[in-house]
Amino acid sequence: MSAKRNRTRNGTAEQQPTEVKPRNILAIDIGGTKVKLLLSGQAEPRKAPSGKRFTPAALVATVRELAADWQFDGVSIGYPGLVGNHGPRCEPGNLAPGWVGFDYAAAFGCPVRIANDAAMQALGSYDSGRMLFVGLGTGLGSALIADHVIVTLELGQMPAHQGPTLGEVLGRTGFKKLGKKRWRDAVNRVLPSLMKAFVADYVVVGGGNSKELKQLPHGVRMGHNLTAFRGGFRLWNVEDVPTLAADGEHSVPAPPPPVEWRVL
């Protein structure tokens, strides 16, 4: 573990431990129908089905199978739900229960960082300025990045004109219920309104159903299918993201005060 000099209030410098960043990061993107993973330095993601019976133990078994020939010393997980300092804060709606309280670091045998899946994709899509990310998948993922501050959103919980919530209209349920044309119309009507509401410079659209869109409104662009993994790699450069360590590992130090990035 290396040391980092920080200034105290009286102006003297003191040595504080800093976390050793992994050299080979495995980024995992968990979706409602499939799980995808990519190792830093590799070009082709690997994937497997997920679904209503998919548990954390099934995730670990899937990763062991798909990444058997990959060597990694750090893991990033994009989780479809709220995330706190100790991992998932709530069970996902489209997967099996058991995600809250699971010891991910012990299961993978290395330090783990977990973020909301939309926030991780947003981090991988971000260029500059004020960006709104909207993920069109099983549900509706969303995150805002403004001047290097990442804010996880739950826009899917907002009431909608054509259904109970935006998540049910713009997610997989709405796609099946409305049909492709009406679903596209709904997406193209909602996105400009969200961009205005959040005073965003631009909107990035991702998620499995984003490929069903054709013409996009002004200010909206399509995200690349590898942005979630890029976000997983970048996650280790965000100073105030908690790192989970397995029992018996050296204690992971409290992160230093943020210099550039902050996660809210």
Secondary structure as GFF3:
##gff-version 3
##sequence-region A 1 264
A	DSSP	beta_strand	2	7	.	.	.	ID=ss1
A	DSSP	beta_strand	13	18	.	.	.	ID=ss2
A	DSSP	beta_strand	25	30	.	.	.	ID=ss3
A	DSSP	beta_strand	34	39	.	.	.	ID=ss4
A	DSSP	beta_strand	46	49	.	.	.	ID=ss5
A	DSSP	alpha_helix	56	66	.	.	.	ID=ss6
A	DSSP	beta_strand	74	79	.	.	.	ID=ss7
A	DSSP	beta_strand	83	84	.	.	.	ID=ss8
A	DSSP	beta_strand	87	88	.	.	.	ID=ss9
A	DSSP	alpha_helix	104	108	.	.	.	ID=ss10
A	DSSP	beta_strand	112	116	.	.	.	ID=ss11
A	DSSP	alpha_helix	117	125	.	.	.	ID=ss12
A	DSSP	beta_strand	130	136	.	.	.	ID=ss13
A	DSSP	beta_strand	140	146	.	.	.	ID=ss14
A	DSSP	beta_strand	149	153	.	.	.	ID=ss15
A	DSSP	three_ten_helix	155	157	.	.	.	ID=ss16
A	DSSP	alpha_helix	166	170	.	.	.	ID=ss17
A	DSSP	alpha_helix	172	178	.	.	.	ID=ss18
A	DSSP	alpha_helix	180	197	.	.	.	ID=ss19
A	DSSP	beta_strand	202	206	.	.	.	ID=ss20
A	DSSP	three_ten_helix	208	212	.	.	.	ID=ss21
A	DSSP	beta_strand	220	222	.	.	.	ID=ss22
A	DSSP	alpha_helix	227	234	.	.	.	ID=ss23
A	DSSP	three_ten_helix	235	237	.	.	.	ID=ss24
A	DSSP	beta_strand	262	263	.	.	.	ID=ss25
###
